[in-house]
């Protein structure tokens, strides 16, 4: 005969089984598997950004950006766990501007789906979702290249993700977000990811000033090719591959619409890179790996807000057009005097704005409905002409919020003792790797004694009268005593 204790244990276990079955009734293993795979892929974007940006710079600044990408992943990952995930997407928040803290530190998520009746649990969504703010922050704080301090950039990124990214993400994707309820369409983050990071990068570059010109906000832009086209190529290849999952994983399920998202992302990057390269060739007379890389990014930026709403022809056409416009606007740094060396202001900022505008025109309700759930009125192609107005309202709000609060954050952090955003002229000339890091990427194998002997020799050479003939791959070729000498690229 069963004892009362055994019966109580049996009933408790039975209730637990029933509760678990209730929580997981709508979950689909295939969807969970694909989203977790996509999370792994999207993780690669942030180190890819470091390799891409680092290749554009002189090699004496590469290690700083590599380290920054890891620390960005760690710091933003912790913040997202503690409060960010809840502020950006809590389904129980009644605010139109920001989420609440009921899901802080993943509290009480258990095995429940991310939304009622959803096919993946909230914990799986977190694993995928966390890499969005990480990549966004790295896009813009990478602006420190060759003249910015590392620690202040991480402090800025930590504040920015709470003050800027979380509200924008909630506006666009939160159940009660005002842009979502207005009717603005942004499938995978054209506004919170691309426009916000592009605007923030341009503002950061303006605030810390151009390389080699301390104390100025604007000035002449250094003209030289980066130290490694191989690094750029590898970095963008990682980003390109990962973005296929960035966009398609945002569907959070596997269905016909997921296929269209994946195909649209492929077509967008291919068409954009091709037309960017063609435009660049017509302007410069030569082919460029850097142009091919930038074109890929423009395509990914263009299709991010619209990948779940376009027929493939629209993805191809709009990406080609966006690429041509962005390449023609490439000299914007020169025109404004803002040393945004990563070109994020153009590629992510302007490219993202154009992508949002195109979404208002070419979004299609049929494609959106291929998941069997989504209903939209579409854009101009579906004779819904108000949609473009919704997209313009979203763009204006995101640009304004990002600009104002980014500049406030830069100013506040810059005035905290010990947190100056800009390196000293001596540190900048020496290189940020030697100034801040324990390792360098140089031919001396980190033999600092030998390095400083060569550096003193270089300084002695520089003190004599010389004139720069040309700059090639970061190495200045100067005329001294009737002969050409390569100045050491430190």
Secondary structure, DSSP 8 states (H G I E B T S, - for coil): ---HHHHHHHHHHHHHHHHHHHHHTT--HHHHHHHHHHHHHHHHHHHHHHHHHHHHS-GGGHHHHHHHHHHHHHHHHHHIIIIIHHHHH-TT---SS---STTGGGTT-TT-BSSTT-SSBHHHHHHHHHHHHHHHHHHHHGGGTTTB-HHHHHHHHHHHIIIIIHHHHHHHHSTT-HHHHHT---SS-IIIIIIHHHHHHHHHHHHH--TT-TT-SS--------S-HHHHHHHHHHHHHHHHHHHHHTT-S-SHHHHHHHHHHHHHHHHHHHHHHHHHHHHHSS--HHHHHHHHHHHHHHHHTTTTT--HHHHHHHHHHHHHHHHHTTTHHHHHT---TT-HIIIIIIHHHHHHHHHHHH--HHHHGGGSS-----SGGGT-THHHHHHHHHHHHHHHHHHHHHHHHHHHHHTSTT--SB--HHHHHH-HHHHH-S---STTTT-HHHHHHHHHHHHHHHHS--EEEEEETTEEEEEETTEEEE----
